[in-house]
């Protein structure tokens, strides 16, 4: 069977992330960082740091039938200013062995539902332009590219640009 990026395998289930998933979540995060095209960071944080940064209500994992984490998504508040209360920055990471199986799309779809139900009107993030798979995934999930920040920072001894993306809520009155 050829993987289809729009259909997640039926044996995969999405669940709220718990501390039991921490080691696997951080390992998948590190695998993404190791590609050199996921984020400026080169090392995933420890669990207490990750846990402090990410909002508990919007943490999801994709699990296989044995309970192995295949991918995750989570959000962080962009600011503590009241005007930014409905804006979050997100991350989505999928285990390298499961790319192209619809896991990232399923996680983003569930994240959008979760955040919209909570009154969040904007999900945003930044992607390296070279991360074409993530850019395509986000376009399919309803995100739009709103601009490029040039030479934002040095990463692996070279200046990197960042493509800014966002998804506005489709619930009336919020986006």
Secondary structure, DSSP 8 states (H G I E B T S, - for coil): ----TTS--TT-EEEE--GGGHHHHHHHHHHHHHTSSS-S-SS---HHHHHHHS-GGG-EEEE-TT--EEEEEEEEES-SSGGGTTEEEEEEEE-GGGTTSSHHHHHHHHHHHHHHHTT--EEEEEE-TT-HHHHHHHHHTT-EEEEEEEEEEEETTEEEEEEEEEEE--STTT-
